[in-house]
Amino acid sequence: MVHNMKKILLCWLGWTDLRARREPEQVGLGPIGEAVRSREFDLVVLLNNYPVEETEGYSPWLQRLTQAEINLHHQKLSSPTHFGEIYQAAVNIIIELIKKYGKDSSFTFHLSPGTPAMAAVWIILAKTRFPAELIESSKEHGVSTASVPFDISAEFIPDLLRQPDRELERLSAGLPPEAPEFSDIIHQSTVMQRVIAKARLVAPRSVPVLIEGESGTGKELLARAIHRASPRRAKPFIAVNCGAIPVELLESELFGHEKGAFTGAERACKGYFEEAEGGTLFLDEIGELSALAQVKLLRVLQESEIVRLGSRKPIRVNVRIVTATNRNLMNEVAAGKFRSDLFYRLAVAIIQLPPLRERPGDLTLLIDQLLEKINADSSSEPGYHRKKILPAAKNLLLQHRWPGNIRELLNTLFRAAIWTSKDSIGLDDIREAMLPEQAIPGDGILHRPLGESLHLPELMNQVARHYLQRAMTEAHGNKTVAAKLVGLPSYQTLTNWMVKYGIEK
């Protein structure tokens, strides 16, 4: 779809603006009125935290000053100085506008209306995620472009942007205050805080855990943390890539073999199950197992015993199973590619690792920590000297979607650090180190085979339930916010959808 470039003004509705409608002789037109009268815009988007009744009549009054379309969005904030809520409200609106009008839209953020916290967030967004012109206005001096004397990057974003999460607090009830086992997982986003909270809850148990997530999201790192936080921490953690073992060797690798079981078997050998005795066996890329291997694995899980290749004697094993896949195993079961009985054995606790593009606030931390790791690991290499990253280069990294997730980010930083002879990694260094952006890997929802295994109504139900539940979680149960996250016009429409798809009675 081709979009005409829109000139869009975004700002919070301030108290002076509301007074301007009632007392123009005292306050003039107000900051917003001054801006729309002196500059041309196609669309004016107003974010409002005041009670609805206090803003009645403002949009029609403002419309007399401009030909631009005016949209008023009510945003409920717990406080007009809550950085996290202000930040998230602004980001949600901007993303909606980009989806509707295209990436080429020209944004202007007005700093004068609202609180200092609101102005600070506009500056941060304009200098990091969403490049925009910053303006300010006053009755005495009119409207002018705001001069920001330094390039603000995400390294200046304060910790106050961290959003409180009621669901996280509920999940974390009763957990120990410190969880050093998970300290290697760099994060501050609420979505990852929920992941860590769930992992901490399940770690002390011996139930199987299934970790789903795209390649490069850190599934093995999370599996190791779960093991270290469990009572099995003193026992082995054995990691196995199921996709890397040839089919003909899988049984021997997993369950071991006796001497003479096959040509070349000169001595008896333990398999991965026996090596992990008392500890954790991590089966990565579990979705790659052949049908025969799935049957054999299911039997081991049911009986808690293995039989070595070339033997008839069962051996009891006490192993906790943690599996991981970059596929959607529910879809694989529906397509007949993965056994449903094995899936339900493995998926007692399911943890979804989000891709990096769905972890707001984590990318800056990861850039800093990964570059620090590269500096530390490379310090003994001949000719290497410590590197830092310049703000403009970091901002370019923040704008990338990272289809390869954390692994792609680490490799990009490593290439830039190696190829840069200077002490600082600049914009051109990062451009040269980055790979061309690829298509985002999906779960194959648009490319499934037609036939008896495809049931379109159920497929539509899965999609609707998935996004409705995600929106309600991200909005902390606020239906108005959740409706906006999924592009529905109102909370009433969202409620109707939730009833239709069985999420709410």
N, C-alpha and C positions, 0 to 999 in steps of 0.2 A: 504494500500500500504506500502511495506517495503522499507525504504531508507537506503543506505549505508551511514555511518557517514562521513560527509564532513568536511574537515579542510578549513575554509574560512577566508581569510584576507580582512578586510574592512578598507578603508581609503579615505580621501579626496586627490585629486591630487593637489600638491603644486607647487609653482613657481620654486623651486629648482629642483624638479623632471623634469619639462619641460626643464629646462636649461641643465640637465644631458644628455639629448638626443643630444643637439646641442654643448655643451661645456664640454664633459666628462673629459678633462684634467684639468679643473678648479674646477669643483664641484664633480667629481667622478660619482658614479651611482645614487646619490640622495637617500633620505630616503627609497622610495619604492623599488628601484633597490637593495639596500643593503639588505632589508628584504627578498625579493624573492630569492636572490642568496644564502643567508645563512640559510634559513629555507624552509621546504617543505610545500606546500599548494596544495589543490585540486582546489581551486577557488580563484581568486583575484578580488575583486569588488572595482572599483574606482569610487568615486563620484567627479564630475567635475562641477565647477562653471565658468570656463574660457570659452571664445568664442570657438565655435567648431573648427574654423580654426586654433586656437593656439594649439590645442591638436592633430591635425592630425599627424599621424605617431608615436605617443607615444606608443600605445598598441602594434603594431608590434615590436617596439624597445624593449619594456619590455619583450615580448614573447621570445626573444632570451636568456633571463636570467633564465627562469623557464619553467617547464613542466605543470604548472597549467593553467587552463582555465582563460582567462582574460575578464572581463565584464566592460565596461565603461558606466556609467550612467550620463547623463547631467542633472544637477539640477540647475535651475535658482533661484538665491537668490537676493533679493533686496540689500543685503549687506553681505560680507563674515564674518561679526561679529554679524549678526542677530540671536540671540540664538534660538528664536522660529522657524524660518525657517530651521535652521541647524538641530535642534532637530527633527522636523517633517519629513524632508527628510531622515534622518538616520533611524528613526523608520519605515517609509514606506518600505525602502529597506530591513531591517532586517525581517520584517513580510513577505515580498515576499519570501525571502530566506527560512524561516522556513516552509512556505506553500509548497515550491518546494522540499526542501531537508529533512524536518522533524525536530522535536524539539531536536534531539540528535546531530545536527550539532555543531561542535566545532568552536567558533568564536574567532578571534584575531582582536583587534582594534589597529591601528597604530596611535600614538599620534603626531609623528613628522611632517608629512606633513600638510599643511593648517594653519589656523589661531589659536591663543590661544582659541578662542571661540569654534572652531571645536574640539580641544583637550578636552576642558572642557565637552562638550556634550558626547564624547566617554567615559570619566571617569564616568559620571553620569549614562549612560546606562549600562556600565559594572558592576556597583555596585548596580543597582536597577532592571530594567526590564529584561535585557539580559546579564546574566553572561558571561564574556569573559576575555581572557588574554589581557593585555595591554602591548604593546611594544613601544620602542623608538629607534631611530638609528641616527648615525652621521658618517661622514667621518672618524673622528679621533678614535672613540670608537666602531664602528660597531653597531650590533643589540643586545639589551638586554631587559629583562622584566622590565617594569616600576614598581617601588615600590611606592604604595600609602599607606601611613602610618596610615590611619584610614578608618573605614568602612563607606563609604559615603552612606547615605540613602536619600530618597526623601525629607527629611526635609531640606536638604542643597540645593535643586534645587532653583535657584533664580527666582524672579518674572519676570526676562527677558525672561523666557521660554514662557510667555504668548504670544500667536500669535495674531497679529492684524487681524481684520475681517471686510472687506469692507462692506459685506452684513449687519453685525450687525450695523455698523455706519449708513448705509442707513436706516435701520429699526428704529433706535433710534432717527433719526432727529425729532426735535420738542418735544421730551419727556423732562420732568423735569430732572435736573441733578442728583437728589437723588430719590431713590425709597425705602424708609425704609420698606414699606410693604413686600418687597421681600427679606429682609435681612436674614431671617431664612433659606432661600434656599442656602446652602453652595455650591459654585461653582467658577470655574475660566475658565473652558473649553469653547471654542467658541461655541460648539453645545448647551451648556446650556445658554450661553449668548444670543443666538438667541431665545431660548425658553422664557427666561425672557423678552426679548424685545417684542416678540409677545404678551405675557401675559399683559405687561404694556400697549400696544396699545389697547387691547380689553377690559381691565378692566373698563374704564369709560363708556362703552356702556352697554346697557341692553340686548344685544343679547345673545342667548344660546351659551355655550361653551362646547365642547366635548374634554375631556382629555384622550388620549389613552397611555397606557404604561404597562409594565410588573408589576407584583405584587412587592411591595416594592420599587417602584421608587419615591414615594412621591407625588402621584396624589392629595390626600386630602390637603397636605401642600400647593401645588400650588393653589388649589381651594380657600383655605382660604386667601391666599395672594391676589388673584384677587378680592375677596370680600372686603378686607381691603383697596384696592386701588380704589374702586369704590365709587360712590356717595351714595351707600346703606350701607356704612360701619357702620353707627350708628344703623342700623336695624339688625334683627337676621340673623345668619348663621346657618342653620339647616342641619346636615349631616345625611344621611339615607343610610344604606347598604341594597340595594334591594335584595341581595342574602340571607339575614338573616331573612327576613320577610316571614312567612308561606303564601302560596298562598291564603288561605281562610281569612287571616287577612289583606291582602295588601290594599284592598279598604278602609277598616276602618282606617288603619294606615295613608294612604296618604290623604284621603278626610274627615275623621272624621265620627262620627255617632250620631244619635239622641237617646234620652232615649228610651229604649224598642226596639231598632232596631234588637236586637238579644238577646238570653239568656245571662244574665250577664251584659247587658248594662243598668246599674242602673242610669246613668246620661248621658247627652249629652257631647260629647268630640270633641275637635278640632283635625283635622288631621295635618300632617306635612305642607301642603300647607298653611293652615291658620296660623300656628305658625310662618311661615317664611314671613308673610305679610310685604311687603315693603323691604324685604331683599333678601337673596340668599338661594335657596334650592339645596343642593348638593346631587345628586343621584349617589351613588357609585355602581359599578358593575351593570350598567344599562343593560348589555347584559344578565343578569339572569332573567329579567322580563318574565313572561309567556305571551302567545299570547293575552289572555284576558286583562291582565294588560296593555299591550302595546296599545290596542285599547282605554282603558279608559284614559290613559295618553295622547294619541294623542288628544282626545277631549278637555281635559283641556288646552292643549297648543294652540289649535285652537280657543277656545272660551274665554279663560282667566277667566273661572269660574268653580267651583266645586259644586257637589251636595253631601251632607252628606248621608251616608247610613241610610236608613229609612226616608228620606225626599225627597220631590220633588222640593224644593225651591233652585234655583241656588244662589250661593254666589260668587261675583266677587273677584278675587284675583290678586294681583300685586306682582309677584314673578319672580326673575331672576333664570333661570335654568342653573346649571352647572352639567354636568354628567361626569362619568369616567368609564372606562372598561379596563380590561387586555386582552380583545379579540380584533380582528380586525373586527369592525362592518361592514365594506364593504364586507368582506368575509361572515359574518353572513347573510347579506342581500342577497348575491348571492346564499347562500345555503338555503334560504327560512326560516331562523330561526329568522330573525328580520325584522320588517316591514320597507319597503323602505320609506314610507311617514313619519313615525316617525323618521327615521334616518335623513332625510333631514331637519326636524324640529329642531332636536337637534344639528346637525353638521353645524351650521352657521359658527362658528369659531372652527377649529380643531387644537389642540396642541398635538404634539407627544412628550412624555417624553422618552428620550433615556435610555436604561439600563446602569448600572454603568460601564460595560465593554466598552461602547462606549463614555465615558466621560474622555478623556485623561487629566491628571493633577488634576482631582477632588478628586481622591481617597486619596491622602495624606492629603488634607485639611479636608476631612470628617473624617479620622482616628483621627486627632488631635482634631477636634471640638467635635466629638462624645465621645471621651475619656474624654474631659473636662466636657461635660454634665454628664457623668456617675460619675465623681468625685464630681461634684456639687450636684447631686441628692442623692448620697450615703454618703455625708459628715456627716449627722446626724445619720447614722446607727451605732449601737454598734460595735466597733472593726474595723471599716473600716478606712483605711488611704489612702491618695492620691497616685495614681499610675501614672507612666510614662511608655512609651513603648520604648524598646531598638531598635536601628537601624536594627539589624538582624531580629527581630520579625516584624517590620514594612515592611521590604522588602518581607517577606513571605506573608503578607497580600496583597502587591502590585502584587504578582504573581498569586493570586487566581482570578477566573473569576466571582465570586459572582452572581450565578444564582438567589439568593433571593434578590439581590440588596442591597439598603441601610438598609433595615430591617434586613437582614441576617448579614451585617457588624456590626450593632449596637448590635445584640444579641451575636455575637462572642466576641466583645470587652467586653460586660457585663459579659459573662461567665469567660473570662480570668481575668478580674479585681476582680471578686468575689472569684475565686479559687486560686488566687495568694496571698500568705501570705507576699511576699516581697514587696518592694516599686516599683520594676520595673517588667514589663511584658516582659518576655524573649521569645526566640524562642520555647522552649518546651511548655511554657504556651499557646502560640497561637496555636501550633499544636494540643494540647489536646482540645482546645476550638472550633476548626473549624469542621464543619460538612463535611462528605465526599462529594466531588464535584458531582453534579447532572448534568443530561443532561440539556442543555439550552432550556427553553421553547420556542416553535415556534408558528407560527400562524396556524399550521395544514396543511401546504401547501402540504405535502407529504402523508397525510392520509385522504383525502376527499373522500366521498362516490362516487362510480362510478354511472353513469346514466345521465339523461337529464340535471341535474343541473351542471354537470362538462363540461366545454368547454375548452379543453386543449390549443388551440391557444390563447385565451384571458388570460388564466392563465400564459402562457409564456410571453405574452405582459406585464402583471402586474409586473412580476418579473423583466423583463428587464428595464422597465420604472423606477421602484423603485430604482434600484441600479445605473442606469445611472444618474438620477436626484440627488441622494445622492452624487455620486462621483463628479459631477460638482459643487455642493454646497460646499463640503469639499475642493475642489481644487480652489475655488474662480473663477471659469470659465476657469481655465488653463486646456486645453484639454490634454496636454501631461501628466500632473500630474494625471488627472482624469482617463486616459487610464490605467495608472499603478495601480491605486486603484482598478480597476475592472478586472485586468489581461488581458487587450487587448494590442497588440503589439505596437500600435502607435496611435497618435492623429487622423490620417486619418481613421483608423479602427473605432475609437470611433465615429467620425463624421458620418460614414456610418451607424453604429448602431443607432445613434440618429435620423437620417433621417428615417431609417426603422421603428422605433417605435414611430414616430410622435412627437419627442421632438424638433427637428430642421427641418425646411423646407429646 
